[in-house]
Amino acid sequence: MLASGPIPNLVTCLILLDGLCTRGKLEVALKLFRAMQNSSLKLNVASYYILIDGLCKAGNIDVGKELFHKLSVNGLKTNVYTYAIMINGFCRDGLPGEAYQLFRSMEDNDCLPDSFCYNVMIQGFLRNGYTLKATQLLSEMVDKGFSANLCTATLILDLIL
C-alpha cells in the first residue's frame, strides 16, 4: 500500500494498524509499521502505542518493550497511556515486578502516574497475587487524591468477600 500509489495519511495508517492488531495480524501490522517508518509520514506516539498494545496483548512483550524503548530514540515522549500499556503487558505476562519498576521509573522520565495508571498497576498486582503491594499502592493512590475505578474496586471486593 505504501510502496506504490499515493501515500495515505497518518490517520488512515493508524486505523489500519489498529485493525490489524485487533485481529491478531501482527506480522502484517509490523510490516505496515516499518513501511510507515520508511515513508514520508511523521509518526507520533499513537503510532507506537497501537502496535505496542497489540504486541503485548498477543504475548509478544519483548517486541513491545523494544518498541517502547525506541520511542525516545525516535524523538517521541512516552506518556501515561504508553506506560499503562506496558505495565498492563508485563502484568499479563506474569511480570508484576518488572511492571512495578517501570511504574516507578515514570517520574524519572517526567511522566507522573495518574489515576488510570495507578489502577492498571493495582489490578496487575491483584491478578498476580501481590495483595500487600496492591493495598500499599492503593493507599498511595488515595493519598494523591485518586480513587479506584470500578474494575479495581471489584477486584478488591472479591478479595475481601
N, CA and C of each residue as an Amber inpcrd file, in Angstrom:
protein
   483
   0.8160000  -1.1820000   0.0000000   0.0000000   0.0000000   0.0000000
   0.8640000   1.2510000   0.0000000   1.8880000   1.2930000   0.8740000
   2.7340000   2.4680000   0.9300000   3.7930000   2.4500000  -0.1610000
   4.0050000   1.2900000  -0.7910000   5.0700000   1.1500000  -1.7810000
   4.6910000   1.7470000  -3.1350000   3.4210000   1.7520000  -3.4480000
   3.0200000   2.2790000  -4.7520000   1.7760000   3.1300000  -4.6120000
   1.6340000   4.0660000  -5.5150000   0.4530000   4.9260000  -5.4940000
   0.5640000   6.0240000  -4.4620000  -0.5250000   6.7410000  -4.2690000
  -0.4920000   7.8440000  -3.3090000  -0.3160000   7.3210000  -1.8770000
   0.4020000   8.0710000  -1.0880000   0.6470000   7.6780000   0.2980000
  -0.5570000   8.0920000   1.1400000  -1.1550000   7.1380000   1.8660000
  -2.2780000   7.5050000   2.7340000  -1.7680000   8.3720000   3.8900000
  -2.6640000   9.1180000   4.4950000  -2.2290000   9.9590000   5.6090000
  -2.0470000   9.1180000   6.8760000  -1.5010000   9.7480000   7.9010000
  -1.1790000   9.0430000   9.1410000  -2.4190000   8.4510000   9.7960000
  -3.5060000   9.1880000   9.8020000  -4.7330000   8.6990000  10.4440000
  -5.2170000   7.4190000   9.7730000  -5.1870000   7.3750000   8.4680000
  -5.5900000   6.1700000   7.7380000  -4.7030000   4.9970000   8.1150000
  -3.3950000   5.2340000   8.1700000  -2.4560000   4.1690000   8.5330000
  -2.6780000   3.6870000   9.9600000  -2.9810000   4.6140000  10.8750000
  -3.2170000   4.2300000  12.2650000  -4.4810000   3.3900000  12.4050000
  -5.4970000   3.7280000  11.6330000  -6.7300000   2.9280000  11.6480000
  -6.4450000   1.5200000  11.1460000  -5.6840000   1.4260000  10.0730000
  -5.3070000   0.1040000   9.5510000  -4.4620000  -0.6610000  10.5630000
  -3.5070000   0.0110000  11.1650000  -2.6260000  -0.6130000  12.1460000
  -3.4380000  -1.1440000  13.3250000  -4.3700000  -0.3490000  13.8080000
  -5.2130000  -0.7680000  14.9250000  -6.0750000  -1.9700000  14.5480000
  -6.6480000  -1.9410000  13.3550000  -7.4660000  -3.0670000  12.8970000
  -6.6530000  -4.3460000  12.7800000  -5.4520000  -4.2360000  12.2540000
  -4.5890000  -5.4170000  12.1230000  -4.2320000  -5.9750000  13.4960000
  -3.9010000  -5.0940000  14.4200000  -3.5510000  -5.5480000  15.7720000
  -4.7540000  -6.1810000  16.4650000  -5.9110000  -5.5650000  16.3200000
  -7.1260000  -6.0770000  16.9420000  -7.4630000  -7.4780000  16.4280000
  -7.2050000  -7.7160000  15.1590000  -7.4980000  -9.0240000  14.5510000
  -6.3510000 -10.0250000  14.7010000  -5.2840000  -9.6260000  15.4010000
  -4.1670000 -10.5340000  15.6400000  -3.2400000 -10.7150000  14.4560000
  -3.3160000  -9.8340000  13.4890000  -2.4630000  -9.9060000  12.2930000
  -1.1800000  -9.1000000  12.5570000  -0.3930000  -9.5610000  13.5270000
   0.7500000  -8.7790000  13.9810000   1.8930000  -8.7250000  12.9780000
   2.0950000  -9.7830000  12.2160000   3.1610000  -9.7470000  11.2000000
   2.8610000  -8.6750000  10.1570000   1.6170000  -8.6070000   9.7320000
   1.2200000  -7.6010000   8.7460000   1.2880000  -6.2150000   9.3870000
   0.8700000  -6.1230000  10.6570000   0.9260000  -4.8410000  11.3690000
   2.3710000  -4.3470000  11.4750000   3.2910000  -5.2530000  11.7820000
   4.7080000  -4.8720000  11.8660000   5.2390000  -4.4200000  10.5100000
   4.8150000  -5.0870000   9.4350000   5.2360000  -4.6770000   8.0860000
   4.6980000  -3.2870000   7.7580000   3.4390000  -3.0550000   8.1030000
   2.8480000  -1.7430000   7.8720000   3.5850000  -0.6810000   8.6820000
   3.8870000  -0.9870000   9.9300000   4.5930000  -0.0330000  10.7790000
   5.9720000   0.3070000  10.1890000   6.6880000  -0.7050000   9.7380000
   8.0070000  -0.4580000   9.1140000   7.8630000   0.3930000   7.8490000
   6.8320000   0.1050000   7.0750000   6.5850000   0.9020000   5.8650000
   6.2560000   2.3460000   6.2350000   5.5120000   2.5150000   7.3050000
   5.1880000   3.8650000   7.7720000   6.4690000   4.5950000   8.1880000
   7.3590000   3.8830000   8.8850000   8.6220000   4.4820000   9.3080000
   9.4690000   4.9080000   8.1090000   9.4270000   4.0990000   7.0490000
  10.2440000   4.3630000   5.8660000   9.5940000   5.3390000   4.8920000
   8.3820000   5.7440000   5.1820000   7.6680000   6.6750000   4.2990000
   7.9290000   8.1110000   4.7470000   7.2370000   9.0240000   4.1240000
   7.3680000  10.4290000   4.4960000   6.4580000  10.8090000   5.6650000
   5.7360000   9.8250000   6.1930000   4.8430000  10.1020000   7.3190000
   5.6560000  10.4160000   8.5780000   5.1840000  11.3640000   9.3440000
   5.8240000  11.6920000  10.6130000   5.0560000  10.9550000  11.7110000
   5.6510000   9.8670000  12.2300000   4.9770000   9.0530000  13.2240000
   4.8800000   9.7920000  14.5510000   3.7810000   9.5490000  15.2580000
   3.5830000  10.1250000  16.5780000   3.5340000   9.0030000  17.6160000
   3.3480000   9.3550000  18.8740000   3.3500000   8.3570000  19.9360000
   2.2150000   7.3410000  19.7490000   1.0900000   7.7710000  19.1730000
  -0.0250000   6.8490000  18.9280000   0.3810000   5.7430000  17.9570000
   1.2400000   6.0630000  17.0080000   1.7260000   5.0610000  16.0620000
   2.3800000   3.9030000  16.8020000   3.0930000   4.2530000  17.8500000
   3.8020000   3.2450000  18.6390000   2.8770000   2.5310000  19.6100000
   2.0430000   3.2930000  20.3420000   1.2770000   2.6010000  21.3740000
   0.2160000   1.6810000  20.8070000  -0.2660000   1.9400000  19.6180000
  -1.2090000   0.9960000  19.0000000  -0.5190000  -0.3460000  18.7790000
   0.6770000  -0.2970000  18.2230000   1.4130000  -1.5320000  17.9550000
   1.8930000  -2.1840000  19.2490000   2.3860000  -1.3920000  20.1920000
   2.8420000  -1.9420000  21.4750000   1.6970000  -2.6630000  22.1690000
   0.5240000  -2.0570000  22.1800000  -0.6460000  -2.6720000  22.8100000
  -1.0010000  -3.9940000  22.1360000  -1.0170000  -4.0010000  20.8150000
  -1.3110000  -5.2340000  20.0860000  -0.2960000  -6.3240000  20.3790000
   0.9740000  -5.9520000  20.4260000   2.0290000  -6.9250000  20.7140000
   1.8960000  -7.4790000  22.1310000   1.6690000  -6.5990000  23.0920000
   1.5430000  -7.0430000  24.4850000   0.3400000  -7.9520000  24.6760000
  -0.7810000  -7.6020000  24.0650000  -1.9840000  -8.4250000  24.1940000
  -1.8010000  -9.7960000  23.5640000  -0.9240000  -9.8790000  22.5620000
  -0.6600000 -11.1580000  21.8990000   0.4650000 -11.9360000  22.5810000
   1.0090000 -11.3740000  23.6750000   2.0620000 -12.0670000  24.4070000
   3.4640000 -11.8160000  23.8880000   3.6090000 -10.8630000  22.9890000
   4.9400000 -10.5140000  22.4520000   5.5190000  -9.3390000  23.2320000
   5.6590000  -9.5160000  24.5370000   6.0690000  -8.4350000  25.4230000
   7.4700000  -7.9240000  25.0940000   8.3660000  -8.8140000  24.6730000
   9.7370000  -8.3830000  24.3700000   9.7850000  -7.4190000  23.1920000
   9.0140000  -7.6960000  22.1560000   8.9720000  -6.8100000  20.9920000
   8.3040000  -5.4910000  21.3770000   7.2470000  -5.5780000  22.1900000
   6.5820000  -4.3720000  22.6730000   7.5230000  -3.5130000  23.5050000
   8.2880000  -4.1670000  24.3620000   9.2540000  -3.4530000  25.2120000
  10.3250000  -2.7660000  24.3610000  10.7720000  -3.4550000  23.3290000
  11.7720000  -2.8860000  22.4230000  11.2250000  -1.6180000  21.7470000
   9.9940000  -1.6910000  21.2640000   9.3670000  -0.5220000  20.6410000
   9.1730000   0.6140000  21.6430000   8.7940000   0.2550000  22.8620000
   8.6060000   1.2500000  23.9170000   9.8990000   2.0430000  24.1360000
  11.0000000   1.3360000  24.1880000  12.2880000   1.9960000  24.4180000
  12.7560000   2.7940000  23.2040000  12.2660000   2.4660000  22.0290000
  12.6420000   3.2120000  20.8240000  11.9120000   4.5510000  20.7030000
  10.8610000   4.7200000  21.4930000  10.1170000   5.9830000  21.4300000
  11.0350000   7.1780000  21.6230000  11.7980000   7.1760000  22.7110000
  12.6580000   8.3340000  22.9870000  13.8010000   8.4290000  21.9860000
  14.2810000   7.2940000  21.5020000  15.3400000   7.2910000  20.4850000
  14.8440000   7.9950000  19.2240000  13.5640000   7.8250000  18.9340000
  12.9660000   8.4320000  17.7440000  12.3860000   9.8230000  18.0200000
  12.7610000  10.4080000  19.1530000  12.3620000  11.7790000  19.4460000
  10.9460000  11.9410000  19.9580000  10.3310000  10.8660000  20.3750000
   8.9660000  10.9410000  20.8980000   8.9860000  10.7640000  22.4100000
   8.0400000  11.3880000  23.0680000   7.9730000  11.3260000  24.5240000
   6.8920000  10.3330000  24.9370000   7.2750000   9.4280000  25.8270000
   6.2880000   8.4850000  26.3570000   5.2720000   9.2540000  27.1870000
   4.0590000   8.7460000  27.2200000   3.0120000   9.3680000  28.0150000
   2.4060000   8.3340000  28.9650000   1.5060000   8.7790000  29.7940000
   0.9010000   7.8980000  30.7990000   0.2360000   6.6990000  30.1340000
  -0.4160000   6.9310000  29.0220000  -1.1110000   5.8420000  28.3380000
  -0.1210000   4.7820000  27.8330000   1.0010000   5.2240000  27.2960000
   2.0100000   4.2870000  26.8030000   2.5860000   3.4760000  27.9550000
   2.8520000   4.1500000  29.0730000   3.3360000   3.4270000  30.2620000
   2.3020000   2.4000000  30.7210000   1.0420000   2.8080000  30.7650000
  -0.0130000   1.9020000  31.2250000  -0.1060000   0.6620000  30.3340000
   0.0760000   0.8340000  29.0390000   0.0460000  -0.3110000  28.1210000
   1.1590000  -1.2910000  28.4650000   2.3690000  -0.7640000  28.6800000
   3.4950000  -1.6390000  29.0110000   3.3240000  -2.2800000  30.3870000
   2.8500000  -1.5140000  31.3600000   2.6250000  -2.0540000  32.7060000
   1.6070000  -3.1790000  32.6470000   0.5220000  -2.9570000  31.9220000
  -0.5010000  -3.9930000  31.7580000   0.0710000  -5.2140000  31.0470000
   0.8900000  -4.9770000  30.0330000   1.5090000  -6.0870000  29.3050000
   2.4010000  -6.9270000  30.2010000   3.2220000  -6.2800000  31.0140000
   4.0850000  -7.0150000  31.9440000   3.2580000  -7.8260000  32.9270000
   2.2050000  -7.2160000  33.4680000   1.3600000  -7.9240000  34.4330000
   0.6490000  -9.1080000  33.7890000   0.1630000  -8.9260000  32.5750000
  -0.4880000 -10.0210000  31.8460000   0.4780000 -11.1830000  31.6060000
   1.7430000 -10.8310000  31.4370000   2.7690000 -11.8350000  31.1610000
   3.3460000 -12.4250000  32.4470000   2.7530000 -12.0750000  33.5990000
   3.2150000 -12.6020000  34.8810000   4.4940000 -11.9500000  35.3800000
   4.7140000 -10.6910000  35.0000000   5.9180000  -9.9670000  35.3930000
   5.5720000  -8.6880000  36.1690000   4.8450000  -8.8250000  37.2920000
   4.4520000  -7.6180000  38.0230000   5.6420000  -6.8460000  38.5970000
   6.7260000  -7.5290000  38.8990000   7.9210000  -6.8470000  39.3950000
   8.4920000  -5.8980000  38.3570000   8.5640000  -6.3620000  37.1200000
   9.0530000  -5.5130000  36.0340000   8.0710000  -4.3740000  35.7510000
   6.7820000  -4.6690000  35.8830000   5.7610000  -3.6300000  35.7050000
   5.9280000  -2.5430000  36.7660000   6.1750000  -2.9630000  37.9910000
   6.3230000  -2.0080000  39.0850000   7.5740000  -1.1470000  38.9010000
   8.6590000  -1.7490000  38.4380000   9.8750000  -0.9740000  38.1600000
   9.5900000   0.0980000  37.1090000   8.8630000  -0.2780000  36.0820000
   8.5070000   0.6810000  35.0340000   7.5940000   1.7680000  35.6040000
   6.6400000   1.3760000  36.4330000   5.7280000   2.3210000  37.0680000
   6.5160000   3.3480000  37.8840000   7.4800000   2.8710000  38.6480000
   8.2840000   3.7660000  39.4890000   9.2410000   4.6360000  38.6730000
   9.5930000   4.2010000  37.4730000  10.5170000   4.9820000  36.6440000
   9.8180000   6.1290000  35.9080000   8.5000000   6.1640000  35.9650000
   7.7530000   7.1760000  35.2230000   8.1740000   8.5900000  35.6090000
   8.2500000   8.8490000  36.9000000   8.5890000  10.1990000  37.3590000
   9.9860000  10.6090000  36.8990000  10.9030000   9.6500000  36.8350000
  12.2590000   9.9420000  36.3430000  12.2310000  10.4170000  34.8980000
  11.1900000  10.0400000  34.1840000  11.0390000  10.4110000  32.7750000
  10.0040000  11.5190000  32.5820000   9.8020000  12.3020000  33.6390000
   8.8760000  13.4460000  33.6020000   7.4580000  13.0600000  33.1790000
   7.0150000  11.9280000  33.6670000   5.6580000  11.4590000  33.3730000
   5.0500000  10.9800000  34.6890000   4.1600000  11.7670000  35.2530000
   3.5740000  11.4100000  36.5380000   2.4260000  10.4250000  36.3590000
   2.4190000   9.3600000  37.1750000   1.2970000   8.4180000  37.1000000
  -0.0110000   9.1140000  37.4660000  -1.0560000   8.7920000  36.7520000
  -2.3730000   9.3310000  37.0630000  -3.2560000   8.2080000  37.5970000
  -4.5140000   8.5170000  37.7920000  -5.4660000   7.5410000  38.3300000
  -5.5170000   6.2770000  37.4650000  -5.5440000   6.4700000  36.1550000
  -5.6010000   5.3400000  35.2240000  -4.3990000   4.4150000  35.4100000
  -3.2280000   4.9920000  35.4910000  -2.0070000   4.2040000  35.6050000
  -1.9470000   3.4830000  36.9590000  -2.3270000   4.1780000  38.0250000
  -2.3830000   3.5300000  39.3440000  -3.3280000   2.3310000  39.3070000
  -4.4890000   2.5210000  38.7220000  -5.4630000   1.4310000  38.6630000
  -4.9290000   0.2410000  37.8720000  -4.2450000   0.4960000  36.7730000
  -3.6710000  -0.5960000  35.9750000  -2.6460000  -1.3690000  36.8090000
  -1.7850000  -0.6430000  37.5340000  -0.7570000  -1.2950000  38.3360000
  -1.3730000  -2.0920000  39.4860000  -2.3490000  -1.5200000  40.1610000
  -3.0050000  -2.2170000  41.2710000  -3.7150000  -3.4710000  40.7690000
  -4.4180000  -3.3520000  39.6470000  -5.0940000  -4.5280000  39.0720000
  -4.0800000  -5.6100000  38.7150000  -2.9500000  -5.2020000  38.1580000
  -1.8960000  -6.1670000  37.8210000  -1.3770000  -6.8830000  39.0440000
  -1.1650000  -6.1400000  40.1290000  -0.7310000  -6.7750000  41.3810000
  -1.7720000  -7.7620000  41.8810000  -3.0310000  -7.3350000  41.8910000
  -4.0930000  -8.2070000  42.4000000  -4.2340000  -9.4730000  41.5630000
  -4.1590000  -9.3410000  40.2570000  -4.3100000 -10.5100000  39.3840000
  -3.1250000 -11.4690000  39.4750000  -2.0110000 -10.9690000  39.9800000
  -0.8190000 -11.8070000  40.1300000  -0.5740000 -12.2250000  41.5790000
  -1.5470000 -11.9410000  42.4590000  -1.4570000 -12.3870000  43.8480000
  -0.5790000 -11.5300000  44.7390000  -0.2670000 -10.3250000  44.3380000
   0.5520000  -9.4140000  45.1410000  -0.3670000  -8.4870000  45.9480000
  -1.1200000  -9.0750000  46.8590000  -2.1410000  -8.3430000  47.5980000
  -1.5560000  -7.2300000  48.4520000  -0.4930000  -7.5070000  49.1820000
   0.1060000  -6.4930000  50.0470000   0.5970000  -5.2950000  49.2350000
   1.2830000  -5.5630000  48.1340000   1.7640000  -4.4660000  47.2610000
   0.5840000  -3.6720000  46.7080000  -0.4790000  -4.3790000  46.3480000
  -1.6670000  -3.7100000  45.8040000  -2.2820000  -2.7770000  46.8360000
  -2.3990000  -3.2380000  48.0820000  -3.0100000  -2.3900000  49.1110000
  -2.1070000  -1.2020000  49.4480000  -0.7910000  -1.4050000  49.4240000
   0.1300000  -0.2830000  49.6620000  -0.0090000   0.7650000  48.5580000
  -0.0870000   0.2970000  47.3240000  -0.2190000   1.2120000  46.1950000
  -1.5890000   1.8920000  46.1940000  -2.5970000   1.1720000  46.6370000
  -3.9370000   1.7620000  46.7590000  -3.9180000   2.9130000  47.7590000
  -3.2550000   2.7280000  48.8870000  -3.1400000   3.7990000  49.8880000
  -2.4070000   5.0040000  49.3150000  -1.3360000   4.7370000  48.5940000
  -0.5750000   5.8150000  47.9600000  -1.4470000   6.5750000  46.9610000
  -2.2150000   5.8160000  46.1820000  -3.0790000   6.4210000  45.1760000
  -4.1120000   7.3420000  45.8380000  -4.7280000   6.8670000  46.9010000
  -5.7410000   7.6560000  47.6020000  -5.0960000   8.8970000  48.2290000
  -3.8960000   8.7370000  48.7900000  -3.1760000   9.8870000  49.3670000
  -2.9000000  10.9650000  48.3240000  -2.7760000  10.5650000  47.0670000
  -2.5150000  11.5310000  45.9940000  -3.8070000  12.1080000  45.4080000
  -4.9360000  11.6920000  45.9690000  -6.2150000  12.2560000  45.5380000
  -6.9030000  11.4730000  44.4410000  -6.3950000  10.3040000  44.1150000
  -7.0200000   9.4640000  43.0870000  -7.9150000   8.4260000  43.7520000
  -8.7770000   7.8110000  42.9640000  -9.6390000   6.7670000  43.5110000
  -9.6340000   5.5370000  42.6010000 -10.0400000   4.4420000  43.1890000
 -10.0970000   3.1870000  42.4540000 -11.2360000   3.2470000  41.4430000
 -10.9990000   2.6860000  40.2620000 -12.0780000   2.5950000  39.2920000
 -12.9120000   1.3440000  39.5920000 -13.9360000   1.1210000  38.8130000
 -14.8530000   0.0100000  39.0680000 -14.1470000  -1.3380000  39.0370000
 -13.2710000  -1.5470000  38.0710000 -12.5700000  -2.8320000  37.9520000
 -11.6830000  -3.0750000  39.1730000 -10.9350000  -2.0590000  39.5890000
 -10.0630000  -2.1950000  40.7590000 -10.8910000  -2.4550000  42.0100000
 -11.9590000  -1.6910000  42.1830000 -12.8110000  -1.8680000  43.3560000
 -13.4140000  -3.2710000  43.3890000 -13.8180000  -3.7870000  42.2430000
 -14.3890000  -5.1350000  42.1740000 -13.3480000  -6.1770000  42.5660000
 -12.1270000  -6.0370000  42.0670000 -11.0580000  -6.9810000  42.4340000
 -10.7780000  -6.9450000  43.9320000 -10.7900000  -5.7560000  44.4980000
 -10.5570000  -5.6160000  45.9580000 -11.7000000  -6.2470000  46.7340000
 -12.9340000  -5.9900000  46.3230000 -14.0920000  -6.5810000  47.0000000
 -14.0580000  -8.0960000  46.9050000 -13.6650000  -8.6260000  45.7690000
 -13.5590000 -10.0810000  45.6190000 -12.5680000 -10.6690000  46.6080000
 -11.5190000  -9.9180000  46.9010000 -10.5270000 -10.3570000  47.8790000
 -11.0910000 -10.3740000  49.2840000 -11.8580000  -9.3490000  49.5900000
 -12.3940000  -9.1930000  50.9450000 -13.5210000 -10.1850000  51.2100000
 -14.3810000 -10.3650000  50.2290000 -15.5710000 -11.2180000  50.4230000
 -15.3140000 -12.6520000  50.1890000
